[in-house]
Amino acid sequence: MAARVCQFRVNRIFALPAVLRKPAYGALMLVCAAGLWGCRRTQGGVEPVIEFTHVPEAEVGSPEQLAPIAGRVTGAAPADRLVLYALSGVWWIQPVTERPFTMIQKDSSWINQTHPGSVYAALLVDWRYRPVLKMVALPRKGGLIRSVATVKGTAPQVPLHMLQLSGYQWAVRESAADGASGNFYDPENAWTDNRGFLHMRIARKGERWAEAGVRLSRSLGYGSYRFVVEDVSHLEPAGVFTIFSWDDQASKEMDFQVSRWGQPDDKNAQFLVQPWDVPANTVRFDAPPGVLNYVFRWAPGLVEFQAMRGSSSKSGMPAMADHTFTSGVPPAGAERLGIGLYVYDHSPRPMQHETEVVIESFEFLP
C-alpha cells in the first residue's frame, strides 16, 4: 500500500461491529457454489461452498484500518486456500500483498483481517494459483479458481450522538478498541463550542491514540462546498486531517487531505479523486499557517478544488492552490461528507503529541 493513500486512507465514520466472540452474529450466509476444474473431484464429492460468518462494515478504504473477517468453506480440497479482496474503487487483495493467502482450518473455518471496503470477496483457489494485487472485476470460477463469493459490508452501527455544525447534523464516529485496527475513534474527541465551531482532536487514551471523525447525516449532491478551517500546519508528519465525500454503495470518493504521510520534508496537503494510484488523480501542495478556506465545486463530470487564505466566504478570493479534475469524478448518488482527524500508523516517525483541529464553519450552495 502506498503511503499517500486515501484509497486505503482517511476516514471511516462509523464503528466496527463487535467481533467474533459474540454468537449473536451467527452466519451471514452468502454462498457461492463453484464447479470442478478439469477432471479433479471435490473433497467427498461435494461442490465447494464459501460462507461468511463475520463481515466488517461498509467503510471508506484506508491503509491504517483493519477489521476482522471470517467464514467457513465446505467441500474444499486439502491444498485449497482462500484469497480475500475488498472493493474500494477497485478490488484490493487483503490483508497485505506479502500475505495473499488465507488458510482454511481443520474445522473448515477461516479468519483473517481486511482493510475496509464497500464489498468483500473470497476466492477459493488451488495452491498453484498466483493472485494479483488489484483488479477492476473479480474473476469467474474455473481453472485454478474453484469458487467465488462476495458479500456487501454490513450497515454502520447507529452513532451514539449527533452534533451540529453550521446548522447541519453530523454523526459522531465511534469505534471500540478491539485490537484489530490501528485506529480507535472516541466520540469525546469531537465537539462544538459556544461559537458553534467544531473541535476535533487526537488524544492519548491508555497505550493508544484516540482519534475523531464525523459524517454528515444526509447527501447534498452537486454544488459548492466550503469549509473554514483554522491552522493545520502544526500537524506532525504522522497526523492526518481530511475532508471527503464518499458513496457507501459505489465506493466513489473525493478528498482534501492535510498530511505529510510520515515524511517531514514533503508537502503537507493534497487534492484527490479516486483511484489514488492514477498519478493525475492527486495534486500535492503546501497548506500554510493560518485560517484557510477549503472549497470544492462539484458538477457532472468535474470537480474544482481550491484552498484560500482567510476565513471569508466571499467569492473572488485568490486561491493559493487549486485544481480541476475532469477524469474519474464520481457522479452524485448516496454520497455524504465526512471529516476525520487520525494517526497514520505506518509513519516512520510515530505520533508524539496530542493535537487539535478547529473547523469554524461549513457552507453548501446547490
N, C-alpha and C positions, 0 to 999 in steps of 0.2 A: 504494500500500500504506500502511495506517495505521501509525503508529509503534508503537502499543501492541498488538503482534500476536503471538500465539502461533501464529496461523494460518500465517503465514509468518514464525515466530519461532524460538525457542529450539531447539534441542536435538537435532540429529541425533546418533546414537550410533555410526554406522559410517562407514567411509571411502568416498569416491567411488571408482569404478573408475578404472583408468588410462585416459587419454584417447585421442584418436582416432589417434595415431600408431602404435598397436600393431595390426598386422594380424591378430593372433590373435582379435580380437573378431568379425571377419567381419560378416556381416549378420544381425541379429536379425530375421528375416524375419516381420514381422507385416504382413499385406497386407489391405487392404480395397478392393475394387473399387467403383467408383461409376458410375452411369449418366449419360446425357446430360441436359442441361437444355434444355427447349424443343426446337427443331429444330437446335440447334447440334451440329456434328460435332466429335468429339475429334480431337486432333492425329494425323494419319496414320491415322485410323480406329481408333485403339487406345483402349480404355477406360482412364481414369486409374487408376494404382495407386500407393499411398503405401507406402514401405518405411522401416523404422527400421534404421539401421546402427550407431548408438551410443545406448544407453539409460542414463540415470542410475539409481542405486539407488533403491529404495523408501525414502523418508525422511519424517520429520516436516516439514510445511511451515514455511518460515522466510523472512522478508523479507531476511535478511542473507546467505543462502547461494544460490549459483548453480552449476549444473553444466552441462557441455556435452551437447547432444542433437543428433543428426544423422540423415540418411537420404537417400533418393532418391525421385524421382517419375518415373514413365513415363506418357506419354500426356497430359501437361499442355499446355494451350494457351499461347501466348506471354505473354498477360497474366495468367495464373493466378498465384496466390500461396498461401502457407500461413498458417494461424492456429494457434498452438500453445496448448494448455491443460494444466494439471496439476491432479490431483484431490487436494484436501486439505480434506475436509468438503464443499466444492462445487468445481466446475470454475473455476479462475482462469486468466485469459489470461496468456500468457508472451511475453517475459520481463517487460515492463512495459507499462502502458496507453498510454504515449506512443509505443511502437514495437510495434504489434499484429501486424505482418505479417513473415513470413519469406520472403525471396526465393529463388526456385529458380534455381540457376546454369545456365550454358550446358551443362554436362555432366550436367544433371538432378539434381545433388546439392543438398542444403540443410544448413545448420548454424546453430545458434543456442545460446542459453543458456536455462535454465529454473530456476525455484525448485523445490525438491523436492516430491514428492507420491507417492502410492501407485500411481497410474496416470497415463500421459501420453497425450495425444491430438494428432493433427494433422488439420486440416481443409483440403482443397484447395478454394479458393474463387475465384470470378470477381472481377476488380478492383473491381467495384461493391459487393461485399459489405461491410457495416459490422458488425464483431464487437462483442460485448458484453463487459463486464469479467468477469462471472462468471455461472454458470448452474448450476442443480441437475442438469440432464441435458443431454447433448450433443444437438445437432440431428441429424436424419437427412439423408442426401443428397437432393438435389433442389433445383430452382430455381438459386440462385446458389452452392449448396454442391455441388461435383462429386464429392467423396469424403470419407469419414470413416474414420480409422484410430486404433486405440488399442493400447497395449502396457503391460503391468504393469512397474513398476520392477524392476530386477534385484535379486537377493538380495544382502544386505550381505556384504562380504568378511569372512572369519573373522578376528577380532581376534587380535593377536599375543600378548596375555596377558590373564589374569583377575586380579582381586583380590577379597578378602573384606571385607565389612562386616557386622558383627553375625551372622556365620555364613552369610550368603548370598553366592553367587558373582555378580560383576558383570563384564561385558565392558568393557574399556577402549577408548575410541574413538580412532581414528587416521585422519587424512586427509592426503594428500600436498599440498604447496604447489604446486598445478597452475596457479595464476593465474586460475582460473575463478571462484573463490569468495573473498569477503572473509574467510572464516573458515578457520582452519587448526588442526587438533586434534593435539596432541602427546601420545603416551602417557606421556611423562615428567612430564606435568603433573597426573597423578592417582596417588596412592599412599596407603598406610596406614602409620601409625607404630606404635611398640611398644605403644601403648594400644589399637590397633585402630581409631583414628579415621581417617576418610577425608579427605585433603587434596586440594583442587583449586585450581589457580592459573591466572592469566593472566600470561604472561611474554613478554618481548620476545625474538624469535628472528630475527636478521638485521634486515630492514626491516619486519617484520610482527609482529603479535601471535599468539602460540600459545596455544590455549585447552584446556579439559579437558572430558571427557564420559565417563560410564559408563552402562551399561544392565544391568538385572537379567537373569540368564540364563534365567529362566522366568516364566511367567504365574502370578499368585496368585489372581486373581478377586476376587469380592466380599469385603469385610471392612474392618477398620480398619488404616490405615497411619499410622505415626508416625515422624517424623524429628526428631532433636535437632540443631540447627544453631547453631554459635557465631556471634558478632556479624557481621551482614551490612550494618549501617547505614553502614559505611565505603565501600561500593561507589561509585565515581564514577558520574556520570549516564549514561555510556556502557556501564557494566558490567551484565551480566545474569546472575543466578543463578536456576536453575529446577529444580523437581522436577515431573515429569509422568508421566502414564500414557498410552500411545498404542498403538493396534492397527494394525500394519502393513497388514493386509488391509482393514480397514474405515475407516481414516483417522479414528478416533474418539479424542478427546483431552480430558484434564483436567489443570489445571496450578496449582501455586504458582509465581508469578514475582516476583522481587525485582529491580526496575529502575525508574529514572526515565525510561527511554527517551530520554535526551538532554536532558530538561527538569529543571534543578536544583531548581526550586521545586515540582515535582509530588510527589505521594505516591510512596512507593518500593516498593510491593508490591501484588499483586492475586491474587484467586482467579479462576479462569477455566474455563469449559467451551466447547467449540467448537460452532458457528462464532463467532469473535470479534466479527463485525460486528453481532450481535444485542445491543443495549445491555444487556439483562438478564443477559447471559452473562458480564459482567465486573464484579467488585466490587473497587474500589481501597481501600487502607488504608495506614497508616504502620507499618512494622516498626521498633520502637525498638532502641537499642543493647542488647547483651547476648545471652545464650543464649536461644533460642526453640524451642518445640515446634511443628512443623507437622504437623497431623493432618487426614486426610480419611477419613470413614466412608462406604463405598460400598455401596449396596444397589440392588436392581432399582428403577429409576425415580427414584432420588435420590442425591445425594452431599452430605455435610455437611463443610464446610471449617472449620478452626479454627486460630488462631495464639495460642499461650500463652507467657508468660514462664517462664524457668527450664528446668532440664534434667530435672526429674522426669517420669516416665511414668505417675504415678498419676492415676487418673480423678478428676474433681471439681475440677480446677484451673480458675479463671476464665479465660475467653477474652478477650483484648484485641481480637480481631477474629474474626468468624465469619459464615458464610452457608450456607444450604442451597439447592441447586439442585434443582428438580423438573422442569425442562424441558430437553431437549437432553442429558440424561445418557446416556452410551453404555451399552449392555449389556456384560456380561462376554463375553470372547471370547479372542482371542490376544494381548491387551494385555500389555505389560511396562513396568515403571517405568524411568525414566531420570533422570539428574541431570546438569546442564550448567552450566558457567561460561564465558561468552564475551563478546565485544565487539559491541555494537550499532553496526554500521558506518555507519548513517545518522544517527548522533547529530550535532547541530550543535556539540557540544563533544567533540572526539575524546578517546580514552583517553590519559591522561598517564603513569600509573604502573602497575607490576606490582601484582597483588593476589592474595589467597588467601582461600578459604573452607574451614572445617573442619566436617565432619559427624560428630558424636560417635557416633550410633547410629541404627539403623533397627529398627522393630518391626512385625510383622504379626500380627493376630489375626483368624481367619476368623469 
